[in-house]
Amino acid sequence: MPSDILRKRKIAVLGSRSVGKSSLVMQFIEGHFMESYYPTIENTFSKSVNYHGVEYDCDIIDTAGQDEYSILNSKHAIGIHGFVLVYSVASRNSFDMIQIVYDKIVNFCGIHEIPCVIVGAKMDLSQRGSRQVAPSEGEQLAKENHAAWIETSSKNNINVSKVFELCLGEIERHSPSHKTEPPANKCIIM
C-alpha cells in the first residue's frame, strides 16, 4: 500500500456553538486570529503536519456547533480518524456538552473509545475572571475518556499546533500496526 495513503488523516473539530472551533482551525491553518464571529456552516481545510518526523496530510473539518438536541451527523463519524472536542473555559454548558458529543460518537460507531483530544479553548479569558471550568476538570474528563487534553488560546496562539499534534498522537495510539485507510462507510476502523 502506498505510504501517502497511510499518512492521510481526517480530523473533525466538534463542540458547542461559539466555543472557538473556527478560531482554533483558522489560527492553525492560516496563522491568524479571527476577531469577528461568523457562525460556521461547515468547512474543510487541508494542511501537512509533521509529527515525529512523519509528514501527515490532514483534512480538518470545522463543523457547525452542536447542541444536545442536534443529531450527530454521520459524516462527522464515518471515515474520521480523530476528533478534537472543543469547549470554552468560560462556558460551563459547553464543557458539559463534551461528554454528550463524545458519547454520541462512541454510540454511533459502536466502539468503546475514540482517538480524541479535549480542548479547553479561550484560556485568555481566564485572565479576565471569566473562567467557569478549572483545568483540573478538563484533565479529569479527558482521563475518564482515555483522551488527550490541552487548553488553548487562539487569540494569543497558545498551544494551537499542539492540539493537532496531540490528535495525531491519539490516532496513532489507537491504530494497529497495520494501519489502513478507514472504509468510506465505516467509523474509525483502522
VOPAGU-2260 file (C-alpha; in pm, 1 decimal, decimal comma):
REM VOPAGU-2260
SITE   aa  ch    i         X         Y         Z
SITE  MET   A    0       0,0       0,0       0,0
SITE  PRO   A    1     144,2     341,9     -88,6
SITE  SER   A    2     278,9     531,2     211,5
SITE  ASP   A    3      95,5     850,5     112,7
SITE  ILE   A    4    -238,6     675,0     171,5
SITE  LEU   A    5    -123,5     569,8     517,2
SITE  ARG   A    6     -43,1     930,0     606,0
SITE  LYS   A    7    -379,0    1085,1     511,9
SITE  ARG   A    8    -580,4    1173,5     823,8
SITE  LYS   A    9    -925,4    1324,4     869,9
SITE  ILE   A   10    -985,1    1518,0    1190,5
SITE  ALA   A   11   -1327,6    1652,4    1290,9
SITE  VAL   A   12   -1346,6    1955,3    1522,0
SITE  LEU   A   13   -1668,7    1938,7    1725,8
SITE  GLY   A   14   -1823,2    2129,3    2015,5
SITE  SER   A   15   -2096,4    2373,7    2113,7
SITE  ARG   A   16   -2161,6    2697,8    1930,0
SITE  SER   A   17   -1927,2    2992,0    1994,2
SITE  VAL   A   18   -1654,3    2796,1    2174,7
SITE  GLY   A   19   -1380,1    2893,3    1929,9
SITE  LYS   A   20   -1367,0    2596,0    1691,7
SITE  SER   A   21   -1325,2    2811,7    1381,2
SITE  SER   A   22   -1074,9    3040,7    1554,7
SITE  LEU   A   23    -868,7    2736,7    1653,3
SITE  VAL   A   24    -877,8    2595,6    1299,6
SITE  MET   A   25    -804,3    2928,8    1130,1
SITE  GLN   A   26    -513,4    3004,3    1364,5
SITE  PHE   A   27    -372,9    2659,4    1285,9
SITE  ILE   A   28    -430,2    2670,8     909,1
SITE  GLU   A   29    -370,0    3038,7     827,0
SITE  GLY   A   30    -183,9    3169,9    1131,5
SITE  HIS   A   31    -423,1    3447,6    1225,6
SITE  PHE   A   32    -697,9    3511,9    1478,9
SITE  MET   A   33   -1049,3    3594,1    1360,6
SITE  GLU   A   34   -1173,7    3899,6    1554,0
SITE  SER   A   35   -1529,3    3872,9    1423,2
SITE  TYR   A   36   -1753,8    3574,4    1477,3
SITE  TYR   A   37   -1947,2    3431,5    1186,2
SITE  PRO   A   38   -2142,1    3113,2    1260,1
SITE  THR   A   39   -1984,9    2824,0    1072,4
SITE  ILE   A   40   -2191,0    2601,4     848,6
SITE  GLU   A   41   -1901,1    2365,0     780,5
SITE  ASN   A   42   -1560,4    2395,5     619,0
SITE  THR   A   43   -1282,9    2150,7     541,9
SITE  PHE   A   44    -920,7    2260,4     533,9
SITE  SER   A   45    -605,8    2070,0     439,9
SITE  LYS   A   46    -264,0    2105,9     594,3
SITE  SER   A   47      50,8    1897,7     611,5
SITE  VAL   A   48     164,0    1828,6     967,1
SITE  ASN   A   49     499,2    1682,7    1067,9
SITE  TYR   A   50     453,4    1455,5    1367,9
SITE  HIS   A   51     753,1    1259,1    1499,5
SITE  GLY   A   52     933,9    1300,6    1169,3
SITE  VAL   A   53     641,6    1173,4     961,2
SITE  GLU   A   54     452,2    1403,3     726,5
SITE  TYR   A   55      72,6    1368,9     753,1
SITE  ASP   A   56    -173,5    1514,8     503,7
SITE  CYS   A   57    -457,2    1627,6     731,2
SITE  ASP   A   58    -811,0    1720,2     633,2
SITE  ILE   A   59    -954,1    1924,4     918,4
SITE  ILE   A   60   -1332,1    1952,6     927,4
SITE  ASP   A   61   -1453,7    2266,8    1105,8
SITE  THR   A   62   -1813,0    2178,3    1194,3
SITE  ALA   A   63   -2115,6    2385,1    1287,3
SITE  GLY   A   64   -2178,8    2398,5    1662,5
SITE  GLN   A   65   -2355,9    2104,6    1820,7
SITE  ASP   A   66   -2618,5    2116,8    2091,3
SITE  GLU   A   67   -2766,2    1834,7    2293,8
SITE  TYR   A   68   -3068,7    1816,6    2063,7
SITE  SER   A   69   -2880,8    1801,5    1735,2
SITE  ILE   A   70   -2837,6    1457,7    1590,2
SITE  LEU   A   71   -2477,7    1361,2    1522,4
SITE  ASN   A   72   -2426,7    1384,3    1150,6
SITE  SER   A   73   -2286,7    1055,6    1019,6
SITE  LYS   A   74   -2025,2    1242,7     816,5
SITE  HIS   A   75   -1875,8    1357,1    1148,3
SITE  ALA   A   76   -1811,5     994,5    1243,7
SITE  ILE   A   77   -1772,9     792,5     923,6
SITE  GLY   A   78   -1421,2     790,0     782,8
SITE  ILE   A   79   -1287,7    1020,7    1055,5
SITE  HIS   A   80    -956,1     922,1    1210,9
SITE  GLY   A   81    -959,2    1155,2    1512,8
SITE  PHE   A   82   -1167,5    1410,7    1695,6
SITE  VAL   A   83   -1095,8    1748,1    1853,8
SITE  LEU   A   84   -1373,7    1821,0    2105,1
SITE  VAL   A   85   -1371,1    2189,6    2199,5
SITE  TYR   A   86   -1526,3    2370,8    2495,4
SITE  SER   A   87   -1474,1    2725,0    2619,4
SITE  VAL   A   88   -1314,9    2759,4    2964,0
SITE  ALA   A   89   -1562,0    3047,6    3010,0
SITE  SER   A   90   -1871,6    2828,7    2949,9
SITE  ARG   A   91   -1980,5    2551,3    3184,8
SITE  ASN   A   92   -2253,5    2446,9    2937,5
SITE  SER   A   93   -2002,3    2395,9    2654,8
SITE  PHE   A   94   -1789,6    2182,0    2887,4
SITE  ASP   A   95   -2089,8    1968,7    2981,9
SITE  MET   A   96   -2160,9    1914,8    2610,0
SITE  ILE   A   97   -1823,8    1745,7    2554,2
SITE  GLN   A   98   -1928,3    1421,4    2724,5
SITE  ILE   A   99   -2258,9    1421,8    2534,3
SITE  VAL   A  100   -2083,2    1463,9    2197,1
SITE  TYR   A  101   -1820,1    1203,2    2290,1
SITE  ASP   A  102   -2089,1     953,5    2391,5
SITE  LYS   A  103   -2284,0    1014,4    2068,0
SITE  ILE   A  104   -1974,8     938,9    1858,8
SITE  VAL   A  105   -1894,9     625,0    2060,0
SITE  ASN   A  106   -2256,9     503,9    2038,7
SITE  PHE   A  107   -2281,6     580,2    1667,9
SITE  CYS   A  108   -1960,7     393,9    1591,2
SITE  GLY   A  109   -2021,1     108,7    1834,6
SITE  ILE   A  110   -1674,2     127,5    1989,8
SITE  HIS   A  111   -1554,1     189,9    2345,6
SITE  GLU   A  112   -1325,7     487,3    2290,8
SITE  ILE   A  113   -1224,1     719,8    2011,5
SITE  PRO   A  114    -895,8     892,0    1918,6
SITE  CYS   A  115    -968,5    1227,9    2074,2
SITE  VAL   A  116    -826,0    1549,8    2215,7
SITE  ILE   A  117   -1042,5    1750,2    2454,7
SITE  VAL   A  118    -961,1    2119,4    2421,0
SITE  GLY   A  119   -1034,1    2397,2    2669,1
SITE  ALA   A  120   -1039,8    2699,3    2438,0
SITE  LYS   A  121   -1028,4    3070,3    2519,7
SITE  MET   A  122    -788,5    3031,0    2812,3
SITE  ASP   A  123    -702,6    3400,3    2762,5
SITE  LEU   A  124   -1048,1    3481,8    2907,7
SITE  SER   A  125    -947,6    3330,1    3242,4
SITE  GLN   A  126    -720,3    3631,3    3296,2
SITE  ARG   A  127   -1033,5    3847,7    3290,8
SITE  GLY   A  128   -1207,7    3640,2    3556,3
SITE  SER   A  129   -1440,4    3470,3    3308,8
SITE  ARG   A  130   -1326,0    3113,2    3376,9
SITE  GLN   A  131   -1605,2    2866,9    3462,0
SITE  VAL   A  132   -1413,3    2542,0    3406,0
SITE  ALA   A  133   -1097,4    2463,9    3602,2
SITE  PRO   A  134    -805,7    2297,0    3423,4
SITE  SER   A  135    -835,6    2000,7    3662,7
SITE  GLU   A  136   -1192,9    1939,8    3540,6
SITE  GLY   A  137   -1079,6    1924,9    3178,4
SITE  GLU   A  138    -793,8    1691,9    3268,9
SITE  GLN   A  139   -1030,9    1464,8    3463,6
SITE  LEU   A  140   -1282,7    1446,9    3178,2
SITE  ALA   A  141   -1004,4    1353,6    2935,6
SITE  LYS   A  142    -870,4    1090,3    3174,8
SITE  GLU   A  143   -1217,0     933,6    3213,6
SITE  ASN   A  144   -1249,5     910,2    2834,2
SITE  HIS   A  145    -889,6     796,4    2767,4
SITE  ALA   A  146    -833,1    1114,2    2565,3
SITE  ALA   A  147    -562,6    1378,9    2548,9
SITE  TRP   A  148    -636,6    1723,2    2697,1
SITE  ILE   A  149    -498,1    2071,1    2647,5
SITE  GLU   A  150    -601,4    2433,6    2697,7
SITE  THR   A  151    -552,2    2686,0    2418,2
SITE  SER   A  152    -582,6    3048,6    2323,6
SITE  SER   A  153    -637,6    3103,0    1953,3
SITE  LYS   A  154    -619,5    3477,6    2014,3
SITE  ASN   A  155    -267,8    3450,6    2159,2
SITE  ASN   A  156    -169,7    3142,5    1952,1
SITE  ILE   A  157    -102,7    2930,7    2261,1
SITE  ASN   A  158     -98,3    2551,0    2212,4
SITE  VAL   A  159    -286,8    2570,6    1880,4
SITE  SER   A  160     -48,8    2346,7    1681,5
SITE  LYS   A  161     -14,6    2118,0    1982,7
SITE  VAL   A  162    -387,8    2030,5    1957,0
SITE  PHE   A  163    -340,6    1871,2    1616,7
SITE  GLU   A  164     -12,7    1704,4    1711,9
SITE  LEU   A  165    -188,6    1550,3    2013,4
SITE  CYS   A  166    -472,0    1436,3    1788,4
SITE  LEU   A  167    -228,0    1264,6    1551,7
SITE  GLY   A  168     -70,5    1101,2    1857,7
SITE  GLU   A  169    -410,7     975,1    1971,1
SITE  ILE   A  170    -487,3     844,6    1622,2
SITE  GLU   A  171    -158,3     654,7    1616,5
SITE  ARG   A  172    -211,3     526,1    1971,1
SITE  HIS   A  173    -547,1     376,7    1866,8
SITE  SER   A  174    -415,7     234,8    1539,0
SITE  PRO   A  175    -296,7    -121,2    1499,0
SITE  SER   A  176      48,3    -157,4    1347,7
SITE  HIS   A  177    -109,4    -243,6    1011,7
SITE  LYS   A  178    -272,0      94,7     956,7
SITE  THR   A  179    -511,5     127,0     668,1
SITE  GLU   A  180    -747,6     394,0     546,5
SITE  PRO   A  181   -1092,4     360,9     710,5
SITE  PRO   A  182   -1354,2     246,0     462,9
SITE  ALA   A  183   -1581,8     526,6     347,7
SITE  ASN   A  184   -1885,4     371,3     512,9
SITE  LYS   A  185   -1730,3     275,9     847,9
SITE  CYS   A  186   -1646,5     452,7    1172,3
SITE  ILE   A  187   -1283,1     481,0    1270,0
SITE  ILE   A  188   -1177,2     132,4    1169,6
SITE  MET   A  189    -803,9     145,6    1124,7
